[in-house]
Amino acid sequence: MTDIRRRTVAGLKAGDTFTLTRTFTEQDVAAFTAVTRDHNPIHFHEGFVKSKGFDARVCHGLLIGGMITEIGGQIGWLASGMSFRFKKPVYLNDTVTCRFTLSQVDAKNRAEAEAVFTNQQGEIVLQAFLYGLLPNPQERELLEVLLDDS
């Protein structure tokens, strides 16, 4: 957490990029299902999976997209909008890398970002467009205190 937060405290600008990688497990899918109550058989039933033409059980799309909240939460990003384009399935035990890039930041700290998610083969599996507010100078001071406390 501290690297992204330190960079935020120093001030963010268009072009800044953050990257994280995660492998999605059976436990992740079960926890996401418990919270969202999304019991789509594409995530659980092999016969249904095969009938849809997939190779294996598919992770929830928003579970994968949720990687942006790890970055956004460390930044202190206040989201006002998100748009997702799901390009390829992510299967259990796939490793996904999320590359989050600030594309625009204005004087009022309004920002736009793009997140590109790739699997272990380097294929784009998801693309997200994000809109929101970055922390202002006073809020960055508060984030710095949180850094000192950790």
Backbone as ProteinMPNN parsed JSONL, in Angstrom:
{"seq_chain_A": "MTDIRRRTVAGLKAGDTFTLTRTFTEQDVAAFTAVTRDHNPIHFHEGFVKSKGFDARVCHGLLIGGMITEIGGQIGWLASGMSFRFKKPVYLNDTVTCRFTLSQVDAKNRAEAEAVFTNQQGEIVLQAFLYGLLPNPQERELLEVLLDDS", "coords_chain_A": {"N_chain_A": [[0.821, -1.197, 0.0], [1.96, 1.251, 0.662], [3.673, 2.391, -1.335], [2.029, 3.302, -3.499], [0.438, 5.08, -2.059], [2.391, 6.875, -1.073], [3.255, 8.029, -3.456], [0.904, 9.318, -4.137], [0.657, 11.21, -2.065], [2.767, 12.852, -2.748], [1.727, 14.018, -4.978], [-0.245, 13.641, -7.864], [-0.284, 13.184, -11.447], [-1.332, 13.484, -14.9], [-0.538, 10.651, -16.809], [0.743, 9.233, -14.833], [1.231, 5.956, -13.633], [0.067, 2.911, -12.256], [0.638, -0.39, -11.193], [-0.531, -3.664, -10.57], [-0.587, -7.134, -9.67], [-2.412, -10.17, -9.583], [-3.503, -13.421, -8.625], [-6.384, -15.27, -9.248], [-8.459, -17.197, -7.262], [-10.299, -20.192, -6.298], [-11.282, -19.642, -3.75], [-11.46, -16.845, -3.822], [-13.516, -16.492, -5.704], [-15.616, -17.754, -4.338], [-15.86, -16.073, -2.071], [-16.552, -13.646, -3.313], [-18.975, -14.379, -4.455], [-20.469, -14.849, -2.128], [-20.701, -12.258, -1.102], [-21.912, -10.781, -3.203], [-24.007, -12.34, -4.071], [-24.169, -13.438, -6.563], [-24.896, -16.033, -8.368], [-24.484, -17.119, -10.888], [-24.399, -19.81, -13.119], [-22.176, -20.017, -14.778], [-19.969, -19.602, -13.299], [-19.779, -21.819, -11.675], [-20.799, -24.331, -12.575], [-19.83, -27.017, -14.407], [-21.021, -28.245, -16.677], [-22.734, -26.225, -17.639], [-20.84, -24.295, -18.205], [-19.425, -25.526, -20.329], [-21.514, -25.653, -22.194], [-21.713, -23.031, -22.914], [-19.438, -22.671, -24.302], [-16.979, -22.197, -23.106], [-13.678, -22.834, -21.756], [-13.286, -23.501, -19.103], [-14.444, -22.94, -15.702], [-15.532, -19.613, -15.166], [-14.255, -16.651, -13.774], [-15.956, -14.106, -11.886], [-16.706, -11.157, -13.638], [-16.71, -8.59, -12.431], [-15.286, -9.129, -10.15], [-12.71, -9.349, -11.12], [-12.486, -6.786, -12.275], [-12.582, -5.382, -9.928], [-9.999, -5.029, -9.059], [-9.213, -2.469, -9.557], [-10.174, -1.054, -7.415], [-8.439, -1.557, -5.364], [-6.205, -0.06, -6.101], [-7.416, 2.492, -6.414], [-8.401, 2.872, -3.807], [-6.056, 3.109, -2.321], [-5.047, 5.418, -3.401], [-7.012, 7.202, -2.666], [-9.039, 7.891, -4.275], [-12.082, 9.222, -5.387], [-14.672, 7.89, -6.852], [-16.643, 8.748, -9.695], [-17.649, 7.629, -11.917], [-17.604, 4.62, -13.897], [-16.66, 2.433, -16.502], [-16.789, -0.663, -18.065], [-15.2, -2.99, -20.264], [-15.415, -6.146, -21.177], [-13.209, -8.402, -22.427], [-12.053, -10.99, -22.74], [-12.47, -14.221, -21.193], [-11.657, -14.748, -17.72], [-10.196, -17.33, -16.091], [-10.423, -19.628, -13.273], [-7.598, -19.52, -11.178], [-6.095, -18.084, -12.985], [-3.662, -15.552, -13.614], [-3.732, -12.141, -13.281], [-2.796, -8.973, -14.471], [-3.128, -5.626, -13.665], [-2.981, -2.548, -15.139], [-3.067, 0.674, -14.347], [-3.686, 3.837, -15.46], [-3.452, 7.289, -15.146], [-5.133, 9.444, -17.179], [-6.054, 12.036, -17.525], [-5.897, 14.99, -15.566], [-7.314, 17.65, -13.912], [-7.245, 21.142, -12.774], [-8.973, 21.18, -10.632], [-8.729, 18.767, -9.483], [-10.214, 16.802, -10.716], [-10.35, 13.761, -12.413], [-9.45, 11.428, -15.002], [-9.069, 8.042, -15.889], [-7.555, 5.086, -17.266], [-7.764, 1.605, -17.154], [-6.055, -1.29, -17.903], [-6.284, -4.697, -18.197], [-4.474, -7.654, -18.163], [-3.973, -11.131, -18.929], [-1.991, -14.028, -17.894], [-0.877, -14.768, -20.294], [-0.496, -12.422, -21.553], [-2.656, -11.392, -22.868], [-5.269, -9.045, -23.43], [-7.821, -8.885, -21.147], [-9.714, -7.322, -19.994], [-10.886, -3.994, -20.056], [-11.041, -0.835, -18.604], [-12.64, 2.292, -17.994], [-12.355, 5.169, -16.11], [-13.664, 7.664, -13.927], [-13.336, 10.422, -11.749], [-12.463, 11.952, -8.564], [-9.356, 13.123, -7.438], [-7.363, 13.247, -4.416], [-7.253, 16.428, -2.799], [-4.805, 19.027, -1.912], [-5.011, 19.32, 0.955], [-6.249, 16.93, 1.687], [-4.301, 15.164, 0.844], [-2.372, 15.681, 2.763], [-3.611, 14.531, 4.987], [-3.569, 11.876, 4.153], [-0.855, 11.485, 4.272], [-0.412, 11.497, 7.022], [-1.683, 9.098, 7.64], [0.115, 7.371, 6.421], [2.321, 7.732, 8.076], [1.32, 6.604, 10.382], [1.224, 3.938, 9.811]], "CA_chain_A": [[0.0, 0.0, 0.0], [2.651, 2.51, 0.907], [4.241, 3.002, -2.536], [0.983, 4.064, -4.191], [0.04, 6.19, -1.189], [3.489, 7.868, -1.071], [3.193, 8.752, -4.73], [-0.274, 10.181, -4.058], [0.991, 12.321, -1.17], [3.652, 13.742, -3.505], [0.928, 14.659, -6.025], [-0.39, 12.828, -9.067], [-0.487, 13.92, -12.696], [-1.624, 12.657, -16.069], [0.579, 9.804, -17.199], [1.149, 8.365, -13.725], [0.745, 4.592, -13.818], [0.183, 1.983, -11.128], [0.46, -1.756, -11.671], [-0.565, -4.741, -9.586], [-0.846, -8.461, -10.233], [-3.119, -11.035, -8.635], [-4.027, -14.696, -9.107], [-7.752, -15.439, -8.747], [-8.62, -18.572, -6.787], [-11.62, -20.697, -5.919], [-11.689, -18.914, -2.545], [-11.858, -15.495, -4.242], [-14.835, -16.606, -6.339], [-16.588, -18.063, -3.278], [-16.067, -14.87, -1.254], [-17.279, -12.672, -4.13], [-20.342, -14.899, -4.547], [-21.13, -14.634, -0.837], [-20.999, -10.829, -0.94], [-22.783, -10.252, -4.265], [-25.094, -13.294, -4.331], [-24.159, -13.765, -7.988], [-24.764, -17.486, -8.495], [-24.537, -17.497, -12.294], [-23.743, -21.118, -13.256], [-20.919, -19.903, -15.529], [-18.903, -19.583, -12.299], [-19.827, -22.985, -10.793], [-21.319, -25.585, -13.136], [-19.024, -27.405, -15.573], [-21.886, -28.479, -17.835], [-23.172, -24.923, -18.142], [-19.633, -23.678, -18.764], [-19.172, -26.15, -21.639], [-22.595, -25.287, -23.115], [-21.444, -21.657, -23.353], [-18.239, -22.68, -25.133], [-15.78, -21.808, -22.368], [-12.768, -23.93, -21.431], [-13.358, -23.813, -17.671], [-15.263, -21.994, -14.951], [-15.129, -18.224, -15.391], [-14.334, -15.75, -12.616], [-16.871, -12.972, -12.035], [-16.06, -10.016, -14.281], [-16.488, -7.484, -11.497], [-14.212, -9.528, -9.239], [-11.48, -8.945, -11.803], [-12.518, -5.326, -12.345], [-12.386, -4.839, -8.594], [-8.594, -4.699, -8.807], [-9.049, -1.008, -9.581], [-10.493, -0.485, -6.108], [-7.219, -1.607, -4.546], [-5.413, 1.117, -6.464], [-8.188, 3.689, -6.081], [-8.467, 3.018, -2.36], [-4.767, 3.589, -1.835], [-4.925, 6.805, -3.855], [-8.044, 8.053, -2.079], [-9.859, 8.258, -5.442], [-13.533, 9.221, -5.192], [-15.179, 7.571, -8.189], [-17.931, 9.281, -10.151], [-18.122, 6.795, -13.011], [-16.75, 3.528, -14.376], [-17.174, 1.693, -17.648], [-15.985, -1.865, -18.262], [-15.317, -3.775, -21.493], [-14.885, -7.484, -20.917], [-12.678, -8.845, -23.716], [-11.807, -12.437, -22.717], [-12.748, -14.747, -19.855], [-10.597, -15.047, -16.758], [-10.512, -18.615, -15.478], [-9.842, -19.862, -11.954], [-6.138, -19.625, -11.092], [-5.409, -17.184, -13.909], [-2.982, -14.414, -13.008], [-4.117, -10.931, -14.01], [-2.085, -7.734, -14.163], [-3.898, -4.406, -13.918], [-2.159, -1.347, -15.342], [-3.975, 1.8, -14.123], [-2.986, 5.042, -15.9], [-4.194, 8.549, -15.128], [-5.062, 10.035, -18.519], [-6.3, 13.48, -17.401], [-6.092, 15.554, -14.232], [-7.463, 19.097, -14.064], [-6.885, 21.976, -11.625], [-9.895, 20.892, -9.524], [-8.46, 17.366, -9.12], [-11.046, 15.845, -11.453], [-9.414, 12.914, -13.149], [-9.882, 10.295, -15.811], [-8.044, 7.001, -15.932], [-7.843, 3.856, -17.996], [-7.124, 0.418, -16.592], [-5.969, -2.399, -18.852], [-6.044, -5.937, -17.468], [-3.963, -8.713, -19.033], [-3.77, -12.427, -18.269], [-0.608, -14.496, -17.87], [-0.396, -14.864, -21.674], [-0.369, -11.067, -22.08], [-3.875, -11.027, -23.598], [-6.154, -8.117, -22.732], [-9.059, -9.542, -20.738], [-10.651, -6.312, -19.519], [-10.479, -2.596, -20.173], [-11.951, -0.007, -17.813], [-12.483, 3.744, -18.054], [-12.732, 5.626, -14.779], [-13.81, 9.104, -13.736], [-13.467, 10.696, -10.327], [-11.705, 13.028, -7.935], [-8.148, 12.802, -6.69], [-7.274, 14.036, -3.192], [-6.705, 17.784, -2.889], [-3.619, 19.136, -1.05], [-5.327, 19.056, 2.369], [-6.512, 15.488, 1.818], [-3.007, 14.482, 0.725], [-1.734, 15.789, 4.085], [-4.229, 13.5, 5.831], [-3.03, 10.589, 3.708], [0.519, 11.395, 4.773], [-0.524, 11.091, 8.427], [-1.976, 7.661, 7.625], [1.377, 6.691, 6.113], [3.152, 7.779, 9.278], [0.715, 5.725, 11.387], [1.333, 2.515, 9.442]], "C_chain_A": [[0.857, 1.25, 0.0], [3.234, 3.156, -0.342], [3.205, 3.849, -3.267], [0.585, 5.273, -3.356], [1.129, 7.264, -1.144], [3.468, 8.693, -2.353], [2.016, 9.717, -4.74], [0.02, 11.402, -3.209], [1.873, 13.331, -1.897], [2.901, 14.502, -4.596], [0.934, 13.83, -7.297], [-0.654, 13.704, -10.278], [-0.827, 12.939, -13.809], [-0.358, 11.912, -16.477], [1.08, 8.906, -16.084], [0.467, 7.008, -13.871], [1.023, 3.761, -12.572], [-0.119, 0.587, -11.654], [0.395, -2.715, -10.488], [-0.984, -6.025, -10.272], [-1.467, -9.338, -9.153], [-3.556, -12.317, -9.342], [-5.377, -14.931, -8.442], [-8.036, -16.912, -8.483], [-10.088, -18.924, -6.569], [-12.155, -19.926, -4.707], [-12.133, -17.491, -2.876], [-13.261, -15.514, -4.839], [-15.904, -16.882, -5.286], [-16.888, -16.83, -2.427], [-16.867, -13.825, -2.024], [-18.744, -13.087, -4.268], [-21.109, -14.633, -3.257], [-21.542, -13.176, -0.655], [-22.044, -10.36, -1.947], [-24.032, -11.088, -4.51], [-25.256, -13.602, -5.821], [-23.86, -15.256, -8.128], [-24.919, -17.939, -9.949], [-23.792, -18.822, -12.463], [-22.449, -21.079, -14.067], [-19.716, -19.936, -14.577], [-18.768, -20.907, -11.546], [-20.111, -24.324, -11.46], [-20.602, -25.924, -14.441], [-19.869, -27.627, -16.826], [-22.357, -27.183, -18.463], [-22.012, -24.206, -18.823], [-19.382, -24.211, -20.173], [-20.251, -25.758, -22.648], [-22.415, -23.871, -23.655], [-20.166, -21.554, -24.18], [-16.967, -22.229, -24.434], [-14.963, -23.039, -22.007], [-12.901, -24.402, -19.988], [-14.256, -22.779, -17.001], [-14.663, -20.595, -15.046], [-15.274, -17.434, -14.092], [-15.332, -14.633, -12.913], [-16.105, -11.785, -12.642], [-15.763, -8.878, -13.321], [-15.501, -7.844, -10.392], [-12.877, -9.096, -9.835], [-11.4, -7.42, -11.845], [-12.267, -4.665, -11.006], [-10.937, -4.553, -8.244], [-8.384, -3.188, -8.799], [-9.356, -0.389, -8.224], [-9.309, -0.578, -5.155], [-6.357, -0.38, -4.83], [-6.139, 2.385, -6.043], [-8.268, 3.938, -4.592], [-7.172, 3.534, -1.77], [-4.532, 5.045, -2.231], [-5.849, 7.717, -3.05], [-8.954, 8.61, -3.163], [-11.331, 8.191, -5.061], [-14.16, 9.069, -6.569], [-16.503, 8.255, -8.465], [-18.484, 8.473, -11.319], [-17.1, 5.751, -13.406], [-17.445, 2.84, -15.536], [-16.229, 0.526, -17.903], [-16.267, -2.481, -19.628], [-14.617, -5.109, -21.255], [-14.496, -8.113, -22.254], [-12.51, -10.363, -23.815], [-12.125, -12.94, -21.312], [-11.472, -14.866, -19.019], [-11.04, -16.31, -16.027], [-9.896, -18.705, -14.081], [-8.34, -20.105, -12.077], [-5.396, -18.894, -12.198], [-4.771, -16.056, -13.101], [-3.231, -13.201, -13.886], [-3.274, -9.756, -13.522], [-2.96, -6.567, -14.575], [-2.922, -3.239, -14.018], [-3.115, -0.159, -15.377], [-3.207, 3.075, -14.458], [-3.912, 6.248, -15.826], [-4.035, 9.207, -16.491], [-5.282, 11.54, -18.495], [-6.459, 13.839, -15.936], [-6.212, 17.057, -14.424], [-7.146, 19.825, -12.754], [-7.784, 21.741, -10.413], [-9.787, 19.439, -9.06], [-9.435, 16.367, -9.729], [-10.105, 15.058, -12.358], [-10.147, 11.872, -13.976], [-8.725, 9.311, -15.845], [-8.517, 5.856, -16.811], [-7.109, 2.727, -17.286], [-7.189, -0.695, -17.632], [-5.518, -3.63, -18.067], [-5.579, -7.0, -18.46], [-3.805, -10.006, -18.229], [-2.303, -12.836, -18.378], [-0.033, -14.713, -19.267], [-0.207, -13.482, -22.306], [-1.579, -10.606, -22.874], [-4.705, -10.052, -22.77], [-7.464, -8.833, -22.434], [-10.13, -8.532, -20.342], [-10.037, -4.94, -19.711], [-11.514, -1.775, -19.416], [-11.601, 1.465, -17.995], [-13.1, 4.303, -16.782], [-12.743, 7.148, -14.723], [-13.961, 9.357, -12.249], [-12.624, 11.867, -9.875], [-10.484, 12.462, -7.222], [-8.124, 13.645, -5.418], [-6.671, 15.423, -3.456], [-5.514, 17.895, -1.931], [-3.895, 18.852, 0.434], [-5.567, 17.568, 2.605], [-5.22, 14.685, 1.692], [-2.228, 14.566, 2.038], [-2.3, 14.74, 5.04], [-3.729, 12.108, 5.451], [-1.601, 10.396, 4.214], [0.536, 10.975, 6.243], [-0.811, 9.59, 8.514], [-0.724, 6.843, 7.306], [2.249, 6.616, 7.354], [2.644, 6.823, 10.344], [0.907, 4.244, 11.073], [2.729, 1.976, 9.609]], "O_chain_A": [[0.481, 2.237, -0.632], [3.286, 4.384, -0.408], [3.48, 4.997, -3.616], [0.415, 6.37, -3.889], [0.812, 8.453, -1.174], [3.644, 9.911, -2.323], [2.117, 10.814, -5.289], [-0.329, 12.519, -3.592], [1.739, 14.536, -1.685], [3.388, 15.52, -5.086], [1.983, 13.374, -7.751], [-1.175, 14.814, -10.162], [-0.636, 11.73, -13.677], [0.739, 12.47, -16.488], [1.768, 7.92, -16.348], [-0.719, 6.924, -14.191], [2.064, 3.891, -11.93], [-1.026, 0.405, -12.466], [1.161, -2.598, -9.531], [-1.644, -6.01, -11.311], [-1.105, -9.264, -7.979], [-3.931, -12.293, -10.514], [-5.506, -14.81, -7.224], [-7.875, -17.76, -9.361], [-10.978, -18.077, -6.646], [-13.34, -19.597, -4.648], [-13.081, -16.984, -2.276], [-14.091, -14.661, -4.524], [-16.987, -16.3, -5.341], [-18.046, -16.573, -2.098], [-17.758, -13.187, -1.462], [-19.642, -12.248, -4.206], [-22.273, -14.236, -3.296], [-22.611, -12.893, -0.113], [-22.962, -9.622, -1.589], [-25.005, -10.603, -5.089], [-26.337, -13.975, -6.277], [-22.71, -15.682, -8.017], [-25.432, -19.029, -10.206], [-22.66, -18.947, -11.996], [-21.69, -22.048, -14.035], [-18.598, -20.252, -14.983], [-17.774, -21.121, -10.853], [-19.692, -25.361, -10.944], [-20.74, -25.224, -15.444], [-19.466, -27.233, -17.92], [-22.378, -27.055, -19.688], [-22.176, -23.592, -19.878], [-19.152, -23.436, -21.102], [-19.952, -25.552, -23.824], [-22.91, -23.55, -24.735], [-19.842, -20.486, -24.698], [-15.978, -21.911, -25.095], [-15.488, -24.151, -21.956], [-12.656, -25.571, -19.688], [-14.761, -21.862, -17.649], [-13.444, -20.422, -15.01], [-16.287, -17.536, -13.4], [-15.524, -14.262, -14.071], [-15.001, -11.458, -12.207], [-14.695, -8.269, -13.383], [-14.935, -6.952, -9.761], [-12.023, -8.546, -9.14], [-10.376, -6.834, -11.494], [-11.799, -3.528, -10.943], [-10.665, -3.9, -7.237], [-7.489, -2.684, -8.121], [-8.852, 0.69, -7.912], [-9.186, 0.234, -4.238], [-5.844, 0.257, -3.909], [-5.556, 3.253, -5.394], [-8.21, 5.085, -4.15], [-7.189, 4.314, -0.818], [-3.903, 5.807, -1.496], [-5.51, 8.869, -2.781], [-9.565, 9.666, -2.995], [-11.776, 7.205, -4.473], [-14.175, 10.014, -7.358], [-17.373, 8.336, -7.598], [-19.654, 8.614, -11.674], [-15.894, 5.957, -13.272], [-18.666, 2.687, -15.546], [-15.012, 0.704, -17.953], [-17.405, -2.497, -20.095], [-13.393, -5.18, -21.149], [-15.35, -8.332, -23.113], [-12.795, -10.953, -24.857], [-12.058, -12.177, -20.349], [-10.374, -15.057, -19.542], [-12.112, -16.353, -15.425], [-8.973, -17.962, -13.747], [-7.883, -20.81, -12.977], [-4.184, -19.063, -12.34], [-5.273, -15.662, -12.049], [-2.973, -13.23, -15.089], [-3.069, -9.573, -12.322], [-3.47, -6.523, -15.694], [-2.142, -2.98, -13.102], [-3.882, -0.002, -16.326], [-2.196, 3.374, -13.823], [-5.015, 6.234, -16.373], [-2.914, 9.495, -16.911], [-4.757, 12.253, -19.35], [-7.07, 13.101, -15.161], [-5.335, 17.681, -15.02], [-6.819, 19.194, -11.749], [-7.402, 22.065, -9.289], [-10.649, 18.946, -8.333], [-9.48, 15.211, -9.308], [-9.197, 15.61, -12.978], [-11.284, 11.495, -13.694], [-7.556, 9.698, -15.831], [-9.71, 5.684, -17.062], [-5.963, 2.888, -16.868], [-8.255, -0.996, -18.17], [-4.505, -3.603, -17.368], [-6.226, -7.217, -19.485], [-3.542, -9.984, -17.027], [-1.477, -12.083, -18.891], [1.183, -14.831, -19.414], [0.196, -13.382, -23.465], [-1.542, -9.542, -23.493], [-4.832, -10.211, -21.556], [-8.136, -9.326, -23.341], [-11.32, -8.849, -20.354], [-8.832, -4.749, -19.55], [-12.717, -1.989, -19.565], [-10.435, 1.835, -18.13], [-14.224, 3.957, -16.419], [-11.946, 7.822, -15.376], [-14.636, 8.596, -11.555], [-12.138, 12.662, -10.679], [-10.565, 11.465, -6.505], [-8.806, 14.668, -5.353], [-5.72, 15.572, -4.224], [-5.236, 16.943, -1.202], [-3.082, 18.205, 1.094], [-5.13, 17.018, 3.616], [-5.056, 13.656, 2.347], [-1.506, 13.634, 2.392], [-1.558, 14.133, 5.812], [-3.495, 11.265, 6.317], [-1.193, 9.282, 4.541], [1.391, 10.194, 6.662], [-0.25, 8.895, 9.36], [-0.526, 5.758, 7.852], [2.841, 5.579, 7.652], [3.43, 6.287, 11.125], [0.773, 3.395, 11.954], [2.973, 0.8, 9.339]]}, "name": "protein", "num_of_chains": 1, "seq": "MTDIRRRTVAGLKAGDTFTLTRTFTEQDVAAFTAVTRDHNPIHFHEGFVKSKGFDARVCHGLLIGGMITEIGGQIGWLASGMSFRFKKPVYLNDTVTCRFTLSQVDAKNRAEAEAVFTNQQGEIVLQAFLYGLLPNPQERELLEVLLDDS"}
